[in-house]
Amino acid sequence: MELLLDPGERLSRAELGALQLERLRATLRHAYEHVGFYRRAFDKAGLRPEDCRSLADLGRFPLTAKTDLRENYPFGMFAVDRSAIRRIHASSGTTGLPTVVGYTERDLDTWADMVARSLRAAGARPGHRVHVAYGYGLFTGGLGAHYGAERLGCTVIPASGGMTARQVQLIRDFEPEVIMVTPSYMLTLLDEFERQGVDPRSTSLKVGVFGAEPWTEEMRHEIEERFGLDAVDIYGLSEVMGPGIAQECVEAKGSLTIWEDHFYPEVVDPFTGEVLPEGEEGELVLTSLTKEAVPVVRYRTRDLTRLLPGDARVFRRMAKVTGRSDDMVILRGVNLFPTQIEEIVLRTPGVAPHFQLRLTREGRLDALTVRAEARPGADPGLRAEAARSIAAAVKDRVGVSVAVEIVEPESLERSVGKIRRIVDLREPRP
C-alpha cells in the first residue's frame, strides 16, 4: 500500500525535536499561568516553566494522575474561559467522579486532524465508507472517530454501539470498507454474522481500526482470519485527547506510531515514577503539546508499554499495550494481567473470546474465577473440557490456580461495547 505522509510526518528528527521543545515550553507556561493545580504543583516542586530548557528537563516536573482531574471536577483543570469551550467530554465515572475534558475550536480541529492521520496510516482513503460502532455521547470514541473520518474525506456511517443484528444489516447493505469499534465488540459482530448464516469474509470490510481496550495478537489473528481484513490498533484516552494519539500502521503491524508533534511520550517506572530508557517496559506518560482547553503535563496513563525508534515515520513508536498497571491482579503473590487470560481463552475450543475475572476472598486467601462465554452450540462435554483446559493453562503459564466457569453466550455484562474485565468482590480486610 502506498505510504502517504502529511507535512508533520516528513519532519527530520532534529526539526521534530526543535518543534517539540517550542511547544512543550509553551504548554508549561499555559498550564502554569491558567490552571491553579499546575501552578501549585510546579511551585511545590520548586520549578517554573522556564526551567524546561531541554526535552530531558521535562522529567523533573511533577506527574499528573487521574485522581488530580477528579479532585478538580468539573472544570478546575480548564485553562481557558468556558465561553471558549466548544465541546465537553467525560469518562464514565463508574469508579468515582468522571474526568471532564473540554475542547476549543482549535482543539477539535487538531483532534480531527490526528484521527484523519491515524485512519490514513491504517489504510483508509478519501471516499471510503467508515462504519463507526464506538459509542457516541460523552465517551470520546464515537465523535472522535466520526469527525476524523470526515476530515479525511470519508463517508461516515454513525452506527454507534448496540443493536448488534442491525449493525450486521448495515454493514451488509451500506458496504463500508472500514470499521471502527472495540475489538471485543467486533468479536460480538462476528458471532452475529455467523448466527445469521452470513460468511463474515464475504463483506466489503477491508480494514478494522480497534481501540479503547488492550487486545492481543491472538485476538488480531482471530479477527483477521474470520473476517479477512487488516486489524490495526488505534490508541487514545479522553484525558489527553481521545482516539488518535497513536496508530498502528497497516504496513508495519505490531507497534503504534505516536504522533509526537502533538503528544510527548515518556515511559516511567510505575512504582517510583523514574523515567526509563527507550526500550524498557513501564507506564506510558503523555504531555500534550498543542491543547488549549485542558493541557496535561506528564499524565499517567496507567498503560504498560515501551518506546521504540521510528521506522517509516520520524515519530517514535510504542509497543502494543500489554495491560494497565491498575488492572494488574496480585493473586497469592503472583502478578496477573487480563491479557494473559485472553491469550489462553482465545486458544481454547468451545469458548468465545469474551471473559471476565471475578475476585473473591475465601477465608484469608484471595481467589480468582475466570468466567468465559461458551460459543453457540458448544455441548456440555465441550464446555467442561474447556473449563479444565483453561484452568490447566493458567496454572502452567501464569503459575496460579483459578476456578473456571463457562457461562452462556452473551451473558457477560457489556458497556459501550466493552466487557468489564475485572470484578472485585472482595471485602476490605479488617
C-alpha positions as CSV (number, residue, x, y, z in Angstrom):
1,M,0.0,0.0,0.0
2,E,1.3,3.5,-0.9
3,L,2.7,5.3,2.1
4,L,1.1,8.7,2.3
5,L,2.6,11.3,4.7
6,D,1.4,14.8,5.7
7,P,4.0,17.6,6.3
8,G,4.2,16.8,10.1
9,E,5.2,13.2,9.3
10,R,8.0,14.4,6.9
11,L,10.0,16.3,9.6
12,S,13.5,15.3,10.3
13,R,14.3,14.2,13.8
14,A,16.1,17.5,14.5
15,E,13.2,19.5,13.2
16,L,10.8,17.5,15.3
17,G,12.9,17.9,18.4
18,A,13.0,21.7,18.0
19,L,9.2,21.8,17.4
20,Q,8.6,19.6,20.5
21,L,10.7,21.8,22.7
22,E,9.0,25.0,21.5
23,R,5.5,23.5,22.0
24,L,6.5,22.0,25.3
25,R,7.7,25.3,26.8
26,A,4.5,27.0,25.6
27,T,2.4,24.2,27.2
28,L,4.1,24.5,30.5
29,R,3.6,28.3,30.5
30,H,0.0,28.0,29.5
31,A,-0.7,25.4,32.2
32,Y,1.2,27.3,34.9
33,E,-0.5,30.6,34.2
34,H,-4.1,29.4,33.8
35,V,-4.5,26.2,35.8
36,G,-4.3,26.6,39.6
37,F,-3.5,22.9,40.0
38,Y,-0.3,23.1,37.9
39,R,0.8,26.4,39.4
40,R,0.7,24.8,42.9
41,A,2.3,21.6,41.7
42,F,5.2,23.4,40.0
43,D,5.7,25.7,42.9
44,K,5.8,22.8,45.3
45,A,8.5,21.2,43.2
46,G,10.4,24.4,43.0
47,L,10.0,24.7,39.3
48,R,8.9,27.3,36.8
49,P,8.1,26.8,33.1
50,E,11.4,28.5,32.1
51,D,13.3,25.7,33.9
52,C,12.5,23.4,31.0
53,R,15.5,24.2,28.7
54,S,15.6,20.8,27.0
55,L,13.2,17.9,26.4
56,A,15.0,15.9,29.1
57,D,14.2,18.6,31.7
58,L,10.5,17.5,31.5
59,G,11.3,14.6,33.7
60,R,11.9,17.0,36.6
61,F,8.3,18.2,36.5
62,P,5.6,16.5,38.6
63,L,3.4,13.8,37.3
64,T,-0.4,14.2,36.8
65,A,-2.8,11.4,37.8
66,K,-6.5,10.7,37.1
67,T,-7.2,11.5,40.8
68,D,-6.0,15.0,40.2
69,L,-8.6,15.5,37.5
70,R,-11.3,14.1,39.7
71,E,-10.3,16.3,42.6
72,N,-10.7,19.3,40.3
73,Y,-14.1,18.2,39.0
74,P,-15.7,19.5,36.9
75,F,-13.8,22.5,35.4
76,G,-10.8,23.0,37.6
77,M,-8.3,21.8,35.0
78,F,-9.6,24.1,32.3
79,A,-7.1,26.7,31.0
80,V,-9.4,28.9,29.0
81,D,-12.6,30.7,29.8
82,R,-15.7,28.4,29.5
83,S,-17.1,30.7,26.7
84,A,-14.2,29.4,24.5
85,I,-15.2,25.7,25.0
86,R,-16.9,24.2,22.0
87,R,-17.4,20.6,23.4
88,I,-17.2,18.7,26.7
89,H,-16.5,15.0,27.0
90,A,-16.2,12.9,30.2
91,S,-15.3,9.4,31.3
92,S,-18.0,7.1,32.5
93,G,-17.2,7.8,36.2
94,T,-18.0,4.1,37.1
95,T,-15.3,4.1,39.8
96,G,-15.7,7.7,41.1
97,L,-16.4,11.2,39.7
98,P,-15.9,11.3,35.9
99,T,-12.9,13.0,34.4
100,V,-14.0,16.0,32.4
101,V,-12.2,17.4,29.4
102,G,-13.1,20.4,27.2
103,Y,-12.1,21.4,23.6
104,T,-11.7,24.7,22.0
105,E,-12.4,25.1,18.3
106,R,-8.7,24.7,17.6
107,D,-8.5,21.6,19.8
108,L,-11.3,20.0,17.8
109,D,-9.5,20.8,14.6
110,T,-6.3,19.2,15.9
111,W,-8.2,16.1,17.1
112,A,-9.9,15.6,13.7
113,D,-6.5,16.0,12.0
114,M,-4.9,13.4,14.2
115,V,-7.7,10.9,13.7
116,A,-7.6,11.5,10.0
117,R,-3.8,10.9,10.0
118,S,-4.4,7.7,12.0
119,L,-7.0,6.4,9.6
120,R,-4.8,7.1,6.6
121,A,-2.0,5.2,8.3
122,A,-4.5,2.4,9.0
123,G,-5.2,2.1,5.2
124,A,-8.4,4.3,4.9
125,R,-8.6,6.6,2.0
126,P,-10.8,9.6,0.9
127,G,-14.1,8.2,-0.4
128,H,-14.1,5.1,1.8
129,R,-17.2,4.4,3.9
130,V,-16.4,4.2,7.6
131,H,-18.8,2.3,9.9
132,V,-18.3,3.8,13.4
133,A,-19.6,1.5,16.1
134,Y,-17.9,3.2,19.0
135,G,-20.4,4.7,21.4
136,Y,-21.4,8.3,20.8
137,G,-22.0,10.8,23.6
138,L,-19.7,11.8,26.5
139,F,-17.4,8.9,25.5
140,T,-14.7,10.3,23.1
141,G,-14.6,7.3,20.8
142,G,-17.7,7.8,18.6
143,L,-17.4,11.5,17.9
144,G,-13.6,11.4,17.8
145,A,-13.7,8.7,15.1
146,H,-16.6,10.4,13.3
147,Y,-15.0,13.8,12.7
148,G,-11.6,12.3,11.9
149,A,-13.1,10.2,9.2
150,E,-15.0,13.1,7.8
151,R,-11.7,15.2,7.9
152,L,-10.0,12.5,5.8
153,G,-12.8,12.8,3.2
154,C,-14.6,9.5,4.1
155,T,-18.3,8.8,4.3
156,V,-19.3,8.1,7.9
157,I,-21.9,5.6,9.0
158,P,-22.6,6.7,12.6
159,A,-23.9,3.4,13.9
160,S,-22.8,3.8,17.5
161,G,-22.9,0.8,19.8
162,G,-25.5,-1.8,20.5
163,M,-28.3,-3.4,18.3
164,T,-25.9,-6.0,17.0
165,A,-28.2,-7.6,14.5
166,R,-28.9,-4.1,13.0
167,Q,-25.2,-3.4,12.8
168,V,-24.7,-6.6,10.7
169,Q,-27.5,-5.5,8.4
170,L,-26.0,-2.0,8.0
171,I,-22.6,-3.5,7.1
172,R,-24.2,-5.8,4.5
173,D,-26.3,-3.1,3.0
174,F,-24.0,0.0,3.1
175,E,-20.8,-1.9,2.2
176,P,-18.3,0.1,4.3
177,E,-14.6,-0.5,3.7
178,V,-13.6,0.4,7.2
179,I,-15.0,-0.3,10.7
180,M,-14.0,1.5,13.9
181,V,-15.0,-0.4,17.1
182,T,-13.7,-2.0,20.3
183,P,-12.1,-5.4,19.5
184,S,-14.3,-7.2,21.9
185,Y,-17.5,-5.9,20.2
186,M,-16.0,-6.8,16.8
187,L,-16.0,-10.3,18.0
188,T,-19.6,-10.0,19.0
189,L,-20.4,-8.8,15.5
190,L,-18.5,-11.8,14.1
191,D,-20.6,-14.1,16.1
192,E,-23.8,-12.4,14.9
193,F,-22.8,-12.7,11.3
194,E,-22.3,-16.5,11.8
195,R,-25.6,-16.8,13.7
196,Q,-27.4,-15.2,10.7
197,G,-25.6,-17.7,8.4
198,V,-23.6,-15.0,6.7
199,D,-19.9,-15.6,5.9
200,P,-18.0,-12.6,7.6
201,R,-15.3,-12.9,4.9
202,S,-18.0,-12.0,2.2
203,T,-18.4,-8.4,3.5
204,S,-16.9,-5.3,2.0
205,L,-14.8,-4.6,5.0
206,K,-11.1,-4.3,4.4
207,V,-9.7,-2.5,7.5
208,G,-10.7,-2.7,11.2
209,V,-9.5,0.1,13.5
210,F,-9.8,-1.2,17.0
211,G,-9.2,0.7,20.3
212,A,-10.5,1.6,23.8
213,E,-9.2,-1.6,25.4
214,P,-6.0,-3.7,25.3
215,W,-6.1,-6.6,22.9
216,T,-3.6,-9.4,22.0
217,E,-2.0,-10.8,18.9
218,E,-4.3,-13.8,19.4
219,M,-7.3,-11.6,19.1
220,R,-5.9,-9.9,16.0
221,H,-5.4,-13.4,14.4
222,E,-9.0,-14.4,15.3
223,I,-10.5,-11.2,13.7
224,E,-8.3,-11.3,10.6
225,E,-8.9,-15.0,10.0
226,R,-12.6,-14.9,10.5
227,F,-13.2,-11.5,8.7
228,G,-10.5,-11.4,6.0
229,L,-9.4,-7.9,6.8
230,D,-6.5,-6.0,8.3
231,A,-6.9,-5.4,12.0
232,V,-5.0,-2.4,13.4
233,D,-4.8,-0.7,16.8
234,I,-5.7,3.0,17.5
235,Y,-4.6,4.4,20.8
236,G,-6.0,7.3,22.9
237,L,-7.6,8.3,26.1
238,S,-10.0,11.1,26.9
239,E,-7.8,12.8,29.5
240,V,-5.2,13.6,26.8
241,M,-7.5,14.0,23.8
242,G,-9.4,10.8,22.8
243,P,-8.6,8.3,20.0
244,G,-5.8,9.4,17.6
245,I,-2.8,9.8,19.9
246,A,-1.0,6.9,18.3
247,Q,-1.8,4.5,15.5
248,E,-0.7,1.1,14.3
249,C,0.2,1.4,10.6
250,V,-1.2,-1.2,8.2
251,E,2.2,-1.7,6.6
252,A,4.0,-2.3,9.9
253,K,1.8,-4.1,12.5
254,G,3.0,-4.8,16.0
255,S,3.6,-1.3,17.3
256,L,1.9,2.1,17.2
257,T,3.4,5.3,15.9
258,I,2.9,8.1,18.4
259,W,2.0,11.5,16.8
260,E,4.9,13.2,18.6
261,D,4.4,16.6,17.1
262,H,1.3,16.9,19.4
263,F,1.9,14.4,22.3
264,Y,5.3,13.9,24.0
265,P,5.7,10.4,25.4
266,E,7.8,9.1,28.3
267,V,7.8,5.7,30.0
268,V,8.3,5.6,33.7
269,D,8.6,3.0,36.4
270,P,5.0,2.6,37.7
271,F,6.2,2.5,41.3
272,T,8.9,5.1,41.5
273,G,8.0,7.4,38.6
274,E,11.6,7.3,37.4
275,V,11.9,7.9,33.6
276,L,13.1,4.6,31.9
277,P,15.4,4.3,28.9
278,E,13.9,3.7,25.5
279,G,13.1,0.0,25.1
280,E,12.3,-0.7,28.7
281,E,8.7,-1.6,29.7
282,G,6.9,0.7,32.1
283,E,3.9,3.1,32.4
284,L,3.3,5.4,29.5
285,V,3.2,9.1,30.5
286,L,2.0,11.7,28.0
287,T,2.2,15.5,27.8
288,S,0.0,17.4,25.4
289,L,1.9,19.9,23.2
290,T,-0.9,21.8,21.4
291,K,-4.0,21.5,23.6
292,E,-5.6,24.8,24.6
293,A,-8.6,24.0,26.8
294,V,-7.2,21.3,29.1
295,P,-3.4,21.0,28.7
296,V,-2.0,17.9,30.5
297,V,1.6,17.7,31.8
298,R,3.1,14.3,32.4
299,Y,-0.2,12.4,32.6
300,R,0.0,8.9,34.0
301,T,-2.0,6.7,31.5
302,R,-1.5,3.5,33.6
303,D,-1.0,1.7,30.3
304,L,2.1,-0.6,30.2
305,T,4.3,-0.4,27.1
306,R,7.8,0.5,25.9
307,L,9.1,3.1,23.5
308,L,10.7,2.1,20.2
309,P,12.6,4.0,17.5
310,G,10.6,5.2,14.5
311,D,10.5,3.2,11.3
312,A,8.8,4.5,8.2
313,R,8.0,7.8,10.0
314,V,10.1,10.2,12.1
315,F,8.0,9.6,15.2
316,R,8.8,7.1,17.9
317,R,6.6,4.0,18.3
318,M,5.0,2.3,21.3
319,A,4.7,-1.4,21.7
320,K,1.1,-2.6,21.9
321,V,-0.2,-2.1,25.4
322,T,0.2,-5.3,27.4
323,G,-2.1,-4.2,30.2
324,R,-2.8,-1.5,32.7
325,S,-0.8,-1.0,36.0
326,D,-4.2,-0.6,37.8
327,D,-5.6,-3.8,36.1
328,M,-2.8,-5.9,37.4
329,V,-4.1,-8.5,39.8
330,I,-1.8,-9.7,42.6
331,L,-3.1,-13.2,43.4
332,R,-1.3,-15.0,46.2
333,G,1.9,-13.2,45.3
334,V,1.6,-13.7,41.5
335,N,1.2,-10.8,39.1
336,L,-1.6,-11.5,36.6
337,F,-3.0,-9.3,33.7
338,P,-6.3,-9.8,31.9
339,T,-4.3,-10.1,28.6
340,Q,-2.6,-13.3,29.8
341,I,-6.1,-14.8,30.3
342,E,-7.2,-13.5,26.9
343,E,-4.4,-15.4,25.2
344,I,-5.5,-18.6,26.8
345,V,-9.2,-18.2,26.2
346,L,-8.7,-17.4,22.5
347,R,-6.8,-20.7,22.1
348,T,-9.5,-22.8,23.8
349,P,-12.0,-24.7,21.6
350,G,-15.7,-24.2,22.6
351,V,-15.4,-20.8,24.2
352,A,-16.0,-17.4,22.7
353,P,-13.3,-14.7,23.2
354,H,-15.4,-13.0,25.9
355,F,-14.4,-13.4,29.5
356,Q,-14.4,-11.7,32.9
357,L,-12.2,-12.1,36.1
358,R,-14.1,-12.2,39.4
359,L,-12.0,-11.7,42.5
360,T,-13.3,-13.0,45.9
361,R,-11.9,-13.8,49.2
362,E,-12.1,-17.3,50.8
363,G,-11.1,-17.1,54.4
364,R,-7.7,-15.3,54.4
365,L,-6.9,-16.1,50.8
366,D,-7.9,-14.3,47.6
367,A,-9.5,-16.4,44.9
368,L,-10.0,-15.8,41.2
369,T,-12.7,-17.2,38.9
370,V,-12.4,-16.9,35.2
371,R,-15.9,-16.6,33.6
372,A,-15.8,-17.3,29.8
373,E,-18.7,-17.3,27.4
374,A,-19.4,-20.6,25.5
375,R,-19.6,-20.5,21.8
376,P,-23.1,-21.1,20.5
377,G,-23.7,-24.8,20.0
378,A,-21.0,-25.9,22.4
379,D,-22.3,-29.0,24.2
380,P,-21.9,-29.7,28.0
381,G,-19.0,-32.0,27.4
382,L,-17.1,-29.4,25.3
383,R,-17.8,-26.8,27.9
384,A,-16.5,-28.9,30.7
385,E,-13.3,-29.8,28.8
386,A,-12.8,-26.0,28.0
387,A,-13.0,-25.2,31.7
388,R,-10.4,-27.9,32.6
389,S,-8.2,-26.7,29.7
390,I,-8.3,-23.0,30.8
391,A,-7.6,-23.8,34.4
392,A,-4.6,-26.0,33.5
393,A,-3.2,-23.4,31.1
394,V,-3.5,-20.6,33.7
395,K,-1.7,-22.8,36.2
396,D,1.0,-23.8,33.8
397,R,1.7,-20.3,32.2
398,V,0.8,-17.9,35.0
399,G,1.6,-20.1,38.0
400,V,-1.6,-19.7,40.0
401,S,-4.7,-21.9,40.5
402,V,-8.0,-20.4,39.4
403,A,-11.6,-21.6,39.1
404,V,-13.2,-21.5,35.7
405,E,-16.9,-21.1,34.8
406,I,-18.2,-21.5,31.2
407,V,-21.3,-19.3,31.0
408,E,-24.0,-18.9,28.4
409,P,-23.2,-16.9,25.2
410,E,-23.7,-13.1,25.5
411,S,-24.4,-13.4,29.3
412,L,-21.5,-11.2,30.5
413,E,-22.4,-7.5,31.0
414,R,-21.1,-5.2,28.3
415,S,-20.8,-1.4,28.4
416,V,-20.0,0.8,25.4
417,G,-19.1,-2.4,23.5
418,K,-16.6,-3.5,26.2
419,I,-16.8,-6.2,28.8
420,R,-15.8,-5.2,32.3
421,R,-12.7,-7.4,32.6
422,I,-12.2,-7.3,36.4
423,V,-15.0,-7.5,39.0
424,D,-13.6,-7.2,42.6
425,L,-16.0,-8.7,45.1
426,R,-13.5,-8.9,48.0
427,E,-14.5,-7.3,51.3
428,P,-11.8,-5.0,52.7
429,R,-9.5,-6.7,55.1
430,P,-10.2,-5.8,58.8
